[in-house]
């Protein structure tokens, strides 16, 4: 699939219009989200100039075998992902400048980061490599230095590396489709049975229902790959007893469901816009349905992934 920057920018603007109607989303937060998403789209466009990306030969050799993949091995573990370091550093710089301009405690924390980079205490590559490794301890150390904005460095790292990661994930998925024949017309859709992304092995962020039959698609919290998942199954502990799997909705949030597992007490939000004229952008669906996170947590449920926006 080719990347159409103008189309994606138009969809982003439409989605942001819907988000601005949510009174519980602070204007300052929405402005950061809007500018971050636009910066990422520009970086994605620069990384993928209209053509479907091809997987480098050296990474093709690293892909999990079909047998291992069928057993649940990710095609390419997240710590094996590569990224365009120069382009990512430029994106990091743009995001950091945006945060400094935000002022307040966030701007002050961004200034601490800038000074640390100037002194050689923080390198963009170190932060992005830590994001690929999901190195919690590395980011926790920076969180201690930034009490008023503890997630800032993680946000900058993930926000910067995501455009390259998305392009590579698309190439990995396309290579897998070619080698299995899933890209052939009429091929039976692959329903992933395991509780993590088939491309990189990370946990899902959100889901959405697609088509007349309501096929469930999950979006990966790391590489943003969207894949078809088993409808009646907890995406985290793989519980498949219907008596332990429930869902609820909330007044004022039409089009969203919260799927919960009473076995592991995990939850995932699912967008169902099939009867609505609404745009679905998974990472922004997650923000649009923020009120449902509050309800789920009040009922004792948790999810293992943070939002795409650092909280």
C-alpha positions as CSV (number, residue, x, y, z in Angstrom):
1,X,0.0,0.0,0.0
2,X,1.4,3.4,-1.0
3,X,1.4,6.3,1.4
4,X,-0.7,9.3,0.3
5,X,0.4,12.3,2.5
6,X,-2.4,14.6,1.3
7,X,-5.0,12.0,2.1
8,X,-3.6,11.2,5.5
9,X,-3.3,14.9,6.4
10,X,-7.0,15.4,5.4
11,X,-8.0,12.4,7.6
12,X,-5.9,13.8,10.5
13,X,-7.6,17.2,10.2
14,X,-11.0,15.5,10.2
15,X,-10.2,13.5,13.2
16,X,-8.8,16.4,15.1
17,X,-12.1,18.3,14.5
18,X,-13.9,15.4,16.3
19,X,-11.4,15.5,19.2
20,X,-11.9,19.2,19.7
21,X,-15.5,18.5,20.6
22,X,-14.4,16.5,23.7
23,X,-14.6,19.0,26.6
24,X,-12.5,16.7,28.8
25,X,-9.4,16.9,26.5
26,X,-7.4,20.0,27.5
27,X,-6.7,22.4,24.6
28,X,-3.0,22.4,25.4
29,X,-2.8,18.6,25.2
30,X,-4.8,18.5,21.9
31,X,-2.5,21.1,20.4
32,X,0.6,19.0,21.3
33,X,-1.2,15.9,19.8
34,X,-2.1,17.8,16.6
35,X,1.4,19.1,16.0
36,X,3.0,15.8,16.9
37,X,0.8,13.9,14.5
38,X,1.5,16.4,11.7
39,X,5.2,16.2,12.3
40,X,5.1,12.4,12.2
41,X,3.1,12.5,8.9
42,X,5.8,14.7,7.3
43,X,8.5,12.4,8.5
44,X,6.6,9.4,7.2
45,X,6.2,11.1,3.9
46,X,9.9,11.8,3.7
47,X,10.7,8.1,4.6
48,X,8.2,6.7,2.1
49,X,7.9,8.7,-1.1
50,X,4.6,7.3,-2.4
51,X,5.9,3.8,-3.1
52,X,5.2,0.7,-1.0
53,X,8.4,0.1,0.9
54,X,10.6,-3.0,0.3
55,X,12.3,-4.9,3.1
56,X,16.1,-4.8,3.0
57,X,17.6,-8.1,2.1
58,X,19.5,-8.4,5.4
59,X,16.3,-8.1,7.3
60,X,14.5,-10.6,5.1
61,X,17.0,-13.2,6.3
62,X,16.1,-12.3,9.9
63,X,12.4,-12.9,9.6
64,X,10.9,-15.7,11.7
65,X,10.3,-18.9,9.8
66,X,6.7,-19.7,8.8
67,X,6.8,-22.5,11.4
68,X,8.0,-20.3,14.2
69,X,5.6,-17.6,13.2
70,X,2.7,-19.9,13.3
71,X,3.7,-20.8,16.9
72,X,3.6,-17.1,17.9
73,X,7.1,-15.8,17.1
74,X,7.1,-12.2,15.9
75,X,8.3,-11.8,12.3
76,X,10.9,-9.2,13.5
77,X,11.3,-8.5,17.2
78,X,11.1,-4.8,18.0
79,X,14.8,-4.7,19.2
80,X,15.8,-5.8,15.7
81,X,14.0,-2.8,14.0
82,X,16.2,-0.3,12.3
83,X,15.4,3.4,11.7
84,X,16.7,6.4,9.7
85,X,18.9,8.0,12.3
86,X,19.4,11.4,10.6
87,X,15.7,11.8,9.9
88,X,14.7,10.6,13.3
89,X,17.1,13.0,15.0
90,X,15.6,15.9,13.0
91,X,12.1,14.8,14.1
92,X,13.3,14.6,17.7
93,X,14.6,18.1,17.4
94,X,11.3,19.4,16.1
95,X,9.3,17.7,18.9
96,X,11.7,19.0,21.5
97,X,11.4,22.6,20.2
98,X,7.6,22.2,20.3
99,X,7.7,21.1,23.9
100,X,10.0,24.0,24.9
101,X,7.6,26.4,23.3
102,X,4.7,25.0,25.3
103,X,6.0,26.7,28.3
104,X,5.1,25.9,31.9
105,X,6.5,22.7,33.6
106,X,6.6,20.9,30.2
107,X,8.7,23.7,28.7
108,X,11.0,23.7,31.7
109,X,11.5,19.9,31.4
110,X,12.2,20.2,27.7
111,X,14.8,22.8,28.5
112,X,16.5,20.3,30.8
113,X,16.5,17.8,28.0
114,X,18.0,20.3,25.6
115,X,20.8,21.2,28.1
116,X,21.5,17.5,28.7
117,X,21.9,17.0,24.9
118,X,24.2,20.0,24.7
119,X,26.4,18.6,27.5
120,X,26.5,15.1,25.9
121,X,24.5,13.5,28.7
122,X,21.7,12.5,26.3
123,X,21.9,11.3,22.7
124,X,19.0,10.9,20.4
125,X,20.2,7.5,19.3
126,X,20.5,6.3,22.9
127,X,16.9,7.3,23.6
128,X,15.6,5.8,20.4
129,X,17.5,2.6,20.9
130,X,16.1,2.4,24.4
131,X,12.6,2.7,22.8
132,X,13.3,-0.2,20.5
133,X,14.5,-2.3,23.5
134,X,11.5,-1.1,25.6
135,X,14.2,-0.4,28.2
136,X,12.0,0.7,31.1
137,X,15.0,1.2,33.5
138,X,16.7,3.6,31.0
139,X,13.6,5.8,30.8
140,X,12.9,5.6,34.5
141,X,16.3,7.1,35.2
142,X,15.3,10.1,33.0
143,X,11.9,10.3,34.7
144,X,13.6,10.9,38.0
145,X,15.3,13.9,36.5
146,X,12.1,15.3,35.1
147,X,9.6,15.2,38.0
148,X,7.1,17.5,36.4
149,X,7.2,15.7,33.0
150,X,8.5,12.2,33.7
151,X,7.4,10.7,30.4
152,X,8.9,13.4,28.3
153,X,12.0,11.6,27.1
154,X,10.0,8.4,26.2
155,X,7.5,10.6,24.4
156,X,10.3,12.3,22.4
157,X,12.0,9.0,21.6
158,X,8.9,7.1,20.5
159,X,7.4,10.1,18.7
160,X,10.6,10.4,16.7
161,X,11.2,6.8,15.8
162,X,7.6,5.9,15.0
163,X,7.6,7.1,11.3
164,X,10.6,4.8,10.5
165,X,9.1,2.0,12.5
166,X,5.8,2.2,10.7
167,X,7.5,2.1,7.3
168,X,9.6,-0.9,8.3
169,X,6.6,-2.7,9.8
170,X,4.6,-2.2,6.6
171,X,7.5,-3.7,4.6
172,X,7.8,-6.7,7.0
173,X,4.0,-7.4,6.7
174,X,4.2,-7.1,2.9
175,X,7.1,-9.5,2.7
176,X,5.2,-12.0,4.9
177,X,2.1,-11.7,2.7
178,X,4.2,-12.4,-0.4
179,X,5.9,-15.4,1.0
180,X,2.7,-16.9,2.3
181,X,0.4,-16.0,-0.7
182,X,-1.8,-13.8,1.5
183,X,-1.4,-11.0,-1.0
184,X,-3.1,-13.0,-3.7
185,X,-6.7,-12.0,-4.8
186,X,-9.2,-14.1,-2.9
187,X,-6.8,-15.3,-0.2
188,X,-8.4,-16.2,3.1
189,X,-7.8,-13.4,5.7
190,X,-5.3,-14.4,8.3
191,X,-6.6,-14.3,11.9
192,X,-3.8,-14.0,14.3
193,X,-4.3,-16.2,17.3
194,X,-1.7,-14.9,19.7
195,X,-1.7,-12.1,22.2
196,X,0.8,-9.8,20.6
197,X,1.6,-8.1,17.3
198,X,2.5,-10.6,14.5
199,X,5.1,-8.2,13.2
200,X,7.1,-7.1,16.3
201,X,5.6,-9.0,19.2
202,X,4.4,-5.9,21.2
203,X,1.0,-5.7,22.9
204,X,-2.0,-4.2,21.1
205,X,-3.0,-0.7,21.8
206,X,-6.6,-0.5,20.6
207,X,-9.0,-2.4,18.3
208,X,-11.7,-1.6,15.8
209,X,-14.5,-3.6,14.1
210,X,-14.4,-3.7,10.4
211,X,-16.9,-4.8,7.7
212,X,-20.4,-6.2,7.8
213,X,-19.3,-9.2,9.9
214,X,-17.5,-7.0,12.4
215,X,-14.0,-8.5,12.0
216,X,-11.8,-7.4,14.9
217,X,-8.6,-5.6,14.0
218,X,-6.0,-4.7,16.6
219,X,-3.3,-1.9,16.2
220,X,0.1,-2.6,17.7
221,X,1.2,-0.3,20.4
222,X,4.8,-0.1,19.0
223,X,4.9,-0.5,15.2
224,X,1.3,0.5,14.5
225,X,0.7,-2.5,12.3
226,X,-3.0,-3.4,12.1
227,X,-3.9,-7.1,12.1
228,X,-7.0,-9.2,12.3
229,X,-7.4,-10.8,15.7
230,X,-9.6,-13.5,17.1
231,X,-12.9,-12.0,18.2
232,X,-13.6,-14.0,21.3
233,X,-10.3,-14.0,23.1
234,X,-8.5,-11.8,25.6
235,X,-5.6,-10.2,23.7
236,X,-3.4,-10.3,26.8
237,X,-3.9,-13.7,28.6
238,X,-5.6,-15.5,25.7
239,X,-8.7,-16.4,27.8
240,X,-11.4,-17.7,25.4
241,X,-14.2,-18.7,27.7
242,X,-17.1,-16.5,26.8
243,X,-18.2,-16.3,30.5
244,X,-15.0,-14.5,31.3
245,X,-15.1,-12.1,28.4
246,X,-17.4,-9.1,28.6
247,X,-17.7,-5.6,27.1
248,X,-19.4,-2.4,28.2
249,X,-20.1,1.0,26.7
250,X,-20.6,4.4,28.2
251,X,-23.2,7.1,27.8
252,X,-21.9,9.9,25.8
253,X,-19.3,7.8,24.0
254,X,-21.2,6.1,21.1
255,X,-19.0,4.0,18.8
256,X,-16.7,2.8,21.5
257,X,-16.6,-0.4,23.5
258,X,-14.4,-1.6,26.3
259,X,-13.6,-5.3,26.1
260,X,-12.6,-6.7,29.5
261,X,-11.3,-10.1,30.7
262,X,-12.4,-11.1,34.2
263,X,-9.5,-13.7,34.3
264,X,-6.6,-11.3,34.0
265,X,-8.5,-8.0,34.7
266,X,-7.1,-6.6,31.4
267,X,-9.1,-4.4,29.0
268,X,-8.8,-3.0,25.5
269,X,-10.9,-0.4,23.8
270,X,-12.6,-1.1,20.5
271,X,-14.0,1.4,18.1
272,X,-17.1,0.4,16.1
273,X,-17.8,3.2,13.7
274,X,-19.7,1.0,11.2
275,X,-22.9,2.9,11.7
276,X,-21.3,6.3,12.0
277,X,-19.8,8.7,9.5
278,X,-16.6,8.9,11.5
279,X,-12.9,8.7,10.8
280,X,-10.9,6.0,12.5
281,X,-7.2,6.7,13.2
282,X,-6.4,4.1,15.9
283,X,-3.9,6.2,18.0
284,X,-6.4,9.1,18.0
285,X,-9.3,6.7,18.6
286,X,-7.4,5.9,21.8
287,X,-7.4,9.6,22.8
288,X,-10.9,10.3,21.7
289,X,-12.2,7.5,24.1
290,X,-10.1,8.6,27.1
291,X,-13.2,8.8,29.3
292,X,-13.6,5.0,28.9
293,X,-10.1,4.4,30.4
294,X,-11.3,6.2,33.5
295,X,-14.4,4.0,33.7
296,X,-12.4,0.8,33.1
297,X,-9.9,1.7,35.8
298,X,-12.6,2.5,38.3
299,X,-13.9,-1.0,37.8
300,X,-10.5,-2.5,38.5
301,X,-9.3,-3.2,35.0
302,X,-5.9,-2.3,33.5
303,X,-4.1,-2.5,30.2
304,X,-0.4,-3.2,29.7
305,X,0.2,-0.4,27.3
306,X,0.4,3.4,27.7
307,X,-1.3,5.7,25.2
308,X,0.6,6.7,22.1
309,X,0.9,10.2,23.7
310,X,2.9,9.4,26.8
311,X,0.3,8.7,29.4
